[in-house]
Each structure stands twice: as structure tokens, then as C-alpha cells.
Amino acid sequence: MAKVAWLGLGVMGYPMAGYLKTRGGHDVVVYNRTSAKAEKWKEQFGGTVAATPADAARDCDAVFACVGNDNDVRSVTIGPDGAFSTMRPGAIYIDHTTASAKVARELSEIAYTRGFKFLDCPVSGGQSGAENGTLTVMAGGDEAAFATAEPLIANFARSVRLLGPSGSGQLAKMANQIAIAGLVQGLAESIHFAECAGLDIKALIETISKGAAQSWQMDNRWQTMHARKFDFGFAVDWMRKDLAICFDEAQSNGADLTVTKLVDRFYAEVQELGGRRWDTSSLIARLDAKKET
């Protein structure tokens, strides 16, 4: 049993931290900006609630975090009462936030000077993956630190892999989001076209999902996309935040993201339709709106 801290109990962090208790049996200290959410987690899982990230991290073997963006990551690490101020030498900070590779490298260097390790470990699988403990985790950082952290992460993930030095996990998540953007748009157009053509959508998907068109998005989103049900899953606002990170990185490495930029503009149109919190499969709603006009 390890003593671990968890910072950030949003739709992802809340169940992920829970699995460290229910599957791992670890001693878990939690921190959340809204203390009521932390108290609710404690009532459900046990553990301890801390008033600040620094209090949560004190004397812990590992500190996990899943917060919003680069500024949030810096706030809970090197901000006032940040976790880095109390982490002990030899401990590991494991960041599951989808953030920039730049902030991962920056914090990894600071952690190194203070005698502990930093791993950037963004996740894929969405809210359902977090709730079911079946996430995919892409890691960047020190190999020895990863070897120590991997059994802890495995409590809420079905796939965990080290992809390179600091920043590599975040770069892998960017590649993941780029691939998803194109896949979801392709699926939306496919279903839209088939509906316009009068095809039986269920029969169509049962057929083409057995061939080269098959994807996770098709298997898991075609029904809700066809039914126009978007009140779940990974929100459009979050996807656009992630894609903005991709575009910033592409400016540095010279990558051409023509299709991804186009899909991002489509997501902006979905936001204008009132779909800021809709699932990313709501791209088909934009096609509906275009057809109506």
C-alpha cells in the first residue's frame, strides 16, 4: 500500500482517484478547489481531504493530478500552496491533465532540481473510460519513475505505455486528438449521407463496421449520433481546448494540420449552435443545420 495524493476531482479525476482506493487499496488524500466535491468523494471512498495541494502532497509516495489546463497545472504544482513545496525527495508527480508538452518539460526540470520526478501522463477513453477504469495512458518522463508509477496507474487504466522523455505523453495525446477529430467528422458525414440517401442506418453500420471503415468512434458513437443524443461524453469545449494545444505545437514542429483545423472550425460552429457541452459526436448537428438552410 502506498500513500498517494490526488489533485482535481472532476468528471475524470473523481472516479480515477476512487480506483486507487477500491482496486489498489492505497491510502489516498484528495484535494479539490471545491471542497464539497472532495467531501463527497471521502464519503464514497474513504481517505482524507486536504485543504491545499501542498497539504495533500506532504509525505506522499506519489501525487496524481487531473486538472484543466496549463495554468491549472502550474497552480497546483508551483503556485501558492502548490504540491511541489512539500513533496519529499524520491516521490513522483503524475500529471493526467491534457496540457502542453512545454509545461510538462518545465515542471519536469523543476521537479528534478528538487529531488523528485515528474511524469506527464494524459489519458484517452473519456468519462466512460474513467468510470469503468479502462483508460489508455500515454506517458512521458524518466524510465525508473515510470516503472514505479505504472502499477499505481494500472488501477484505473487498461493500457499504460512510456513513449519517451518528458513531454512525450502530451505529444502522444495531441496525436490522439488529431486522429479522433478526423474520425468523428468522417463518421458524421457518413451517417448524414446515408440518412439523406434513405439507407437503413443500423444495417449499414452493421455491414461497414466489419470492414475497413471500422473504428472505436463508429462502434461507440454511431447510435447516439444517429439519435442526436449528445448530453454525455467528451465536451466540444474540451476538444477545442485540446486542439488549440495541437495547433500551438504544430507551429513549433512544422506539422501540417489542414484537416484538423477544418474540423476545429466545424466545432466552433457547433458551439454557436449551443453545443459547448455536447459530446464531440455532435458534429452531425452542424450538418443538420446546413441542410435546413
C-alpha positions in Angstrom: 0.0 0.0 0.0 1.3 3.4 -1.0 0.3 6.8 0.4 -0.8 8.9 -2.6 -2.4 12.3 -3.2 -5.0 13.2 -5.8 -5.5 16.8 -7.0 -8.6 17.5 -9.0 -11.9 15.6 -8.7 -13.6 16.5 -12.0 -15.5 14.0 -14.2 -12.3 12.2 -14.9 -10.3 12.6 -11.6 -13.2 11.6 -9.3 -13.5 8.0 -10.5 -9.8 7.6 -11.2 -8.9 8.5 -7.6 -11.7 6.2 -6.5 -10.0 3.2 -8.2 -6.8 3.9 -6.2 -8.9 3.1 -3.1 -11.2 0.3 -4.4 -8.7 -1.6 -6.6 -5.4 -0.6 -5.2 -6.3 -0.3 -1.5 -4.0 2.7 -1.2 -4.1 5.5 1.4 -5.5 8.4 -0.7 -5.5 12.1 0.2 -7.6 14.3 -2.1 -7.7 18.0 -2.9 -10.3 19.8 -5.0 -10.8 23.5 -5.4 -14.5 23.0 -4.5 -14.2 21.4 -1.1 -17.7 19.9 -1.2 -16.7 17.7 -4.1 -13.7 16.4 -2.0 -16.0 15.7 1.0 -18.4 13.8 -1.3 -15.5 11.7 -2.6 -14.4 11.0 1.0 -17.9 9.9 1.9 -18.0 7.5 -1.0 -14.5 6.1 -0.9 -12.9 7.0 2.5 -9.5 8.6 2.6 -8.6 12.1 3.7 -9.4 15.6 2.4 -6.6 18.2 2.3 -7.1 22.0 2.3 -4.4 22.7 -0.3 -2.3 20.8 -2.8 0.7 21.3 -0.5 -1.1 19.6 2.4 -2.2 16.8 0.1 1.2 16.1 -1.2 3.1 16.1 2.1 4.8 12.7 2.9 3.2 11.0 -0.2 4.9 8.4 -2.3 3.1 9.7 -5.4 1.0 12.7 -6.3 -1.6 12.5 -9.1 -3.4 15.4 -10.7 -6.1 15.8 -13.3 -7.0 19.5 -13.7 -8.0 21.8 -16.6 -5.1 23.4 -18.5 -1.5 24.6 -18.3 -2.4 27.4 -15.9 -4.2 24.9 -13.6 -1.2 22.5 -13.7 1.2 25.3 -12.7 -1.2 26.5 -10.0 -1.4 23.1 -8.2 2.4 22.4 -8.5 4.4 25.6 -8.2 1.7 28.1 -7.3 1.0 29.3 -3.7 0.5 26.2 -1.6 1.4 24.1 -4.6 2.3 20.4 -4.2 6.0 20.9 -5.2 6.6 22.8 -2.0 6.0 19.8 0.2 6.8 16.7 -2.0 9.6 14.6 -0.5 12.7 13.5 -2.3 12.1 10.4 -4.3 8.4 10.9 -4.7 6.7 11.0 -8.2 4.3 13.6 -9.5 2.0 12.0 -12.1 0.0 14.5 -14.2 -3.0 13.2 -16.1 -4.1 16.6 -17.3 -4.2 17.2 -21.1 -1.8 20.1 -21.3 1.2 21.3 -23.4 4.5 19.5 -23.8 6.1 22.7 -22.8 4.6 22.8 -19.3 5.5 19.1 -18.9 9.1 19.7 -19.7 9.2 22.9 -17.5 7.8 21.1 -14.5 9.9 18.0 -15.0 13.1 20.2 -14.8 11.8 21.9 -11.6 11.0 18.5 -10.0 14.5 17.2 -10.9 16.2 20.1 -9.1 14.0 19.4 -6.0 14.8 15.7 -5.9 11.7 14.1 -7.2 10.3 13.0 -10.6 7.5 14.3 -12.9 5.6 12.2 -15.4 3.2 13.6 -18.0 0.5 11.0 -18.4 -2.5 12.3 -20.3 -5.4 9.8 -20.8 -7.7 8.7 -23.5 -11.1 7.0 -23.1 -13.3 9.8 -21.9 -15.6 9.9 -18.9 -16.8 6.3 -19.5 -13.2 5.1 -19.5 -12.5 6.8 -16.2 -15.7 5.5 -14.7 -15.0 1.9 -15.8 -11.3 2.0 -15.1 -10.3 1.3 -18.7 -8.4 4.3 -19.7 -5.4 4.4 -22.1 -2.4 6.3 -20.6 0.4 7.9 -22.6 3.4 8.7 -20.5 6.5 10.8 -20.9 9.4 11.0 -18.4 12.0 9.0 -16.5 12.0 5.2 -17.1 12.7 4.3 -13.5 9.9 6.7 -12.3 7.5 5.2 -14.8 8.3 1.7 -13.7 7.4 2.7 -10.1 4.2 4.6 -11.2 2.9 2.0 -13.7 1.3 -0.4 -11.1 -0.4 2.6 -9.5 -1.8 3.9 -12.8 -2.9 0.4 -13.8 -5.6 0.6 -11.1 -7.7 2.8 -13.5 -6.2 2.0 -16.9 -6.1 -1.0 -19.2 -3.2 0.3 -21.2 -0.2 2.2 -19.9 2.9 3.0 -22.0 6.0 5.1 -21.8 6.5 6.9 -25.1 9.7 8.8 -24.4 11.2 11.6 -22.3 9.3 14.5 -20.7 6.6 15.9 -23.0 6.2 12.7 -25.0 2.9 11.8 -23.2 1.4 15.1 -24.1 2.6 14.9 -27.7 1.0 11.4 -28.0 -2.2 12.8 -26.6 -2.1 15.5 -29.3 -1.7 12.9 -32.0 -4.6 11.0 -30.4 -6.9 14.1 -30.6 -5.9 14.8 -34.2 -6.8 11.3 -35.2 -10.2 11.5 -33.4 -11.1 14.8 -34.9 -10.9 13.4 -38.4 -12.6 10.1 -37.5 -15.6 11.8 -35.9 -16.1 14.2 -38.8 -15.9 11.2 -41.2 -18.5 9.3 -39.2 -20.8 12.3 -39.1 -20.6 12.8 -42.8 -21.1 9.0 -43.5 -24.3 8.8 -41.3 -25.5 12.2 -42.7 -25.0 10.9 -46.3 -26.7 7.6 -45.6 -29.7 9.3 -44.0 -30.1 11.6 -47.0 -29.9 8.5 -49.2 -32.6 6.7 -47.3 -30.4 3.8 -46.1 -31.2 1.7 -43.0 -28.5 3.1 -40.7 -28.4 0.1 -38.4 -28.0 -2.3 -41.3 -25.4 0.0 -42.8 -23.2 0.2 -39.7 -23.5 -3.5 -39.0 -22.1 -4.0 -42.5 -19.4 -1.4 -42.9 -18.2 -1.8 -39.3 -17.0 -5.3 -40.3 -14.7 -3.8 -42.9 -12.0 -1.1 -43.3 -14.3 1.7 -42.0 -14.5 0.2 -38.5 -13.3 2.4 -35.6 -13.9 2.9 -31.9 -15.9 6.0 -32.8 -18.1 4.0 -35.2 -18.6 1.2 -32.6 -19.4 3.5 -29.7 -20.9 6.6 -31.2 -23.0 5.7 -34.3 -26.2 5.0 -32.3 -26.1 8.2 -30.3 -25.0 10.2 -33.3 -27.9 8.9 -35.4 -30.3 9.5 -32.5 -28.9 13.1 -32.0 -28.1 12.4 -28.3 -25.1 14.5 -27.2 -25.6 15.1 -23.5 -22.7 12.9 -22.4 -19.1 12.1 -23.1 -16.2 14.5 -24.1 -17.5 18.0 -24.5 -16.9 20.2 -27.5 -15.3 22.9 -25.3 -12.7 20.4 -24.1 -12.0 19.2 -27.6 -11.3 22.7 -28.8 -9.0 23.3 -25.9 -7.1 20.2 -26.8 -6.9 21.1 -30.5 -5.6 24.5 -29.6 -2.7 22.8 -27.9 -2.1 20.7 -31.0 -2.0 23.8 -33.2 0.5 25.6 -30.9 2.8 22.5 -31.0 2.4 22.3 -34.8 3.7 25.8 -35.2 6.9 24.7 -33.5 7.4 21.4 -35.2 6.1 22.3 -38.7 3.3 19.8 -38.9 0.5 20.4 -41.4 -2.9 20.0 -39.7 -5.1 21.1 -42.5 -8.0 18.7 -41.8 -7.8 19.2 -38.1 -8.0 22.9 -38.4 -11.1 22.5 -40.6 -12.8 20.2 -38.1 -11.9 22.7 -35.3 -13.8 25.4 -37.3 -16.7 22.9 -37.5 -16.6 22.5 -33.7 -16.8 26.3 -33.4 -20.0 26.2 -35.4 -21.4 23.6 -33.0 -20.6 25.9 -30.2 -22.6 28.6 -31.9 -25.5 26.2 -32.1 -25.4 26.0 -28.3 -23.3 22.8 -28.2 -20.4 23.8 -26.0 -21.1 20.9 -23.6 -22.3 18.5 -26.2 -20.3 15.4 -26.8 -17.8 15.6 -29.7 -20.1 13.4 -31.9 -22.3 16.5 -32.2 -20.5 17.4 -35.4 -23.5 15.9 -37.2 -25.7 18.6 -35.7 -23.8 21.1 -37.8 -24.7 19.1 -40.9 -28.3 19.1 -39.9 -28.2 22.9 -39.6 -26.5 23.2 -43.0 -29.2 21.0 -44.6 -32.0 23.1 -43.1 -30.6 26.3 -44.6 
